[in-house]
């Protein structure tokens, strides 16, 4: 995907204090968008890159934050959205803020450079726990005085829950550059949330079919929805269609319209564009 730098001609720097900035960063690049006081998308920027670690992605983002004119404006509110596999969803009944580290290290690691963050998802009474590099947290909070930092899984889960249907089994996949999140909802209740690393489309299908088997899901009736950067992968579409009826690949037509590019994969940025609507 090419670099993109779109700014609405009616957006002026003076309007930033009434606008909301959202930033996504990952190993496949970083992006940011600005919504004005009327909730209109007035800035969209994407800078692709390929790095092999969270630390390298953070270094790229810090450099851009320091040097980009728009990112040095003052905003009404700022959201930072890391997009990495390492996180944990904990039911509210088991959550204890005094033992967050213990909960997290049940199946994740904390390095000496990390600090823990957690956010309550009220609609399902669960907490999303993640880590962030402590020095980066300090840098971001100094640069953006009014900021929320939350993993991309937060808007993914919120969006999926909003689409939950009664008497229905639904699977939502959010497929990122080298991992994917899977969320299984049965009769509006979450039954499974997990993340898997993958190298090929066949890996995704293997893990998905295994989850379907272990959860006792009716493969012929389940509703499957896919979002994320690789949602336009034709091999993946072919494989999923071979095993499951009518998988739905989410679209984000707003960006196609703004960028005047019918082939642009707006699904890559669905969670970024809706992050400011998640109630944080």
N, C-alpha and C positions, 0 to 999 in steps of 0.2 A: 504493500500500500504506500502511496506517495505522501509526501508532506502536504499538509493543508493549513492555510492561515486565512480564515474568513472573518471579516469584521463588517457588520452592518453599517452602511454609510451614515445612518442616523445616530449611531452610538458615538458619544463623545466622552472623553476622560472624566469630565465633570459629573457624568451620570453614574460613575462607578459606586459612589457612596450609597446609592439606592438600589444597587444591583447585587446579584449573588454569583459568586465564582465557585466552580466545581472543577477539581483536578483529579485525574486518574493516572496512576503510574504502575508499570509492570515491566517484565523483562522484554516485552515486545514493543515498548514505546511509552510515551506519555501523551496525554491529551488534556485540554481544559476547555470549558465553555462558560459563558456568562449569560445569565437571564436578567432582563431589566425589571423595573418595578411592575410592569404589566405581565410578567412571566413570559416574555418573548425572548427567544434565543437570538442574541445579537453578536456573539463571538463564538467561534468554534475553531480550535487549533488541534492538530494532530502531528506529532513528530515521531515517526517510526524509528526504532533501533533494535538491535539484537544484542542483548547482554546475557550473561549466564548466572547472575546472582542478584539478590535483593539489594546488596550493597552497591553494586554497579548501577542499578536502576536509580537508586537514591542519589548517587553522585551526579548522574545526568540531570535529574530533576532539579537538584540544588543549583547547578550551574545555570539552568534555564530560568529559574525563579529569580536569580540575582540579575540576569541580563535582559529579560523581556520587559518591555515598557508596560504592558497591560498588567503583568503580574506584580508590578511595583506600585499599582494604584491601591487606594483604600476602598474596601467593599463593605457592604452592609453585613454580609456573612460569607464565610469561606468553608468549603467542604473539601477534604483530602481523602481520596479513595485508593488505598493500596490494593493491588490485585495479585494476591499470592495464595498458595494452597494452604498454608499453615493457619488454622483457626479451629475453634471448637464451639459447637452449639450446645448449651446446657439448659435443660428444663428449669424453670423458675423454682420448682420445689426442691431442687438439689443445689441451687446456687447459694454461695456464701461469700460475700465480698472480702471476708477476712481470710479465706482460703482459696483465692482465685488461682494462685500459683500451683497449689496442690491439684486443683481440678484440671488445670491446663496441661500439666506434665503427666497426666495419665496416658496421653498418647501423642504429646507434642514436646518439643524441646525449647528451653529458654537459654539463650546465650548470655554471657556476662554484660554484653552491650545492649541487651534488650530491656524494654519495660512493657508491662501488660496494660492493655486497654480492654474495656468491656462495655457493651451497650445492651440495654433492655429492648426486646422486641415485644411490645405490649400486646399485639394482636394474637400472639401465640404463647405469651408469658414464658419467654426463654431469653437467655443471654448469649450474645455472640462475643467470644473472647479471642483476642489476637495479640501479637507482639509487634512492637515497632522499635526501630533503633533509637535509643534514648537521645543521642546527640541530634538526630534528625528531628525528633519531636521538639526538642528545645529550639532548633533553628526555625522550624515552621511556626511555632507559637510566638516567637519573637517577630517574625516577618509578617504574620497575619494575626493580629490581636484577637479577632473573633473567628475561631476555627473549630471545626469538628473533624475528627479523623476516624474513619470506619472502613472496614474491609468491603470489597465489592459484593460479598455474599449478603450483606445487609439489605441493599435495595433488591437484590435477586430474590431473597426470601420474602420480603415485603410484597413485591410484585406478584410472586407466585401465590401467596396466601390470598391476595385480593381476587385472584382468579379461581379460587377453590370452589368446587361444586358439590352439592349434596348427592349422596348415593352414587358417587363416581370415584374411580381410581385415576389419579393423575401423576405423571412423572415429569419433572422439569429438569432439563440439563442446561447448565451454563458452561460452555466449552471455551476455555482460554487457551493460551499459547502452548502450554505443556502440562496442563491439568484440567480437570473439569469437576464441577460441583453437581451433585445429584440430590434432588429433593422429591420424596414420595409422599403424596397426600392422599388419604383415603377418607371419604365422607367429611371433608374440610379439616381433618386432623392430621398433623404431621406424624408420619410413621418412621421416616428415615431421612437423615441428612448426612452426607459424607463427601469426601474429596478424594480423587484418584489421579495419580500421575499417568501420562500416556505418551507413547511415541508415534503411534499410528492409529488410523481410524478403526482398525480391527481391535485394538486395545479398548477403545471406548465401548464398542459393541459388546465385547466380552464381559467387561465389568457391569454394563447395563443389564445384560441377560442374566448374569449371576445374581444381581440384586433382585430382579424380577422373580427368579426362582426361590431365593431365600425368603423373600417377603410374601410369597404365595399370591403374586399378582396375576390376574387374568390377562394374559398376553394379547388375547383377541379383542378385549374391550378397553384396555387402558388408553388414556389420552396422553400422548407424548408431545412435549413442547421443547424446542431447542433454541437457545440464544447464544451469542458470543462471537468472537472473531472468526472461528472456523465453521460457522453455521452455513456458509456457502460452499463448503467442501463437497464436491459432487460424489466422490467415492463414499463419504460418510452417508450422504442422502441415499445412495443406492443400497448400502449395507443395511441401514435402518429400515428402509422400505421393504427389504427382503424378509425381515423378521417381525415387524410390527406394522399394523394397519395405519396408514395415513399420518405419519409423523408431521407435526406442524413446525415449520421453521419461522421463528418470529422475525418481524420486519420493523424498521424504523424509518418510515417514508419521509419524515421531516427533513432529514439530512439530504436525501436524494433530491428533494425539491430545492433546498437552499443552494446546494452545490451543483445543481443541474447535471447530475450524473446518475442515470438510471441503474448502473451496475454497482454503484458504491454500496458496501455492506454496512448499512446503518445499524444493524443488530449488534455490531461490535461495540457500540456506544450507548445502547439503551439504558444501562444502569447509570452511566455518567449523566445523561440528559435528565434523568428522573431522580437523581440523588437528593436534590434540594426539596423534593416533595415527600420525603420519607419521614418527616416529623421529628428529625433530630434537632 
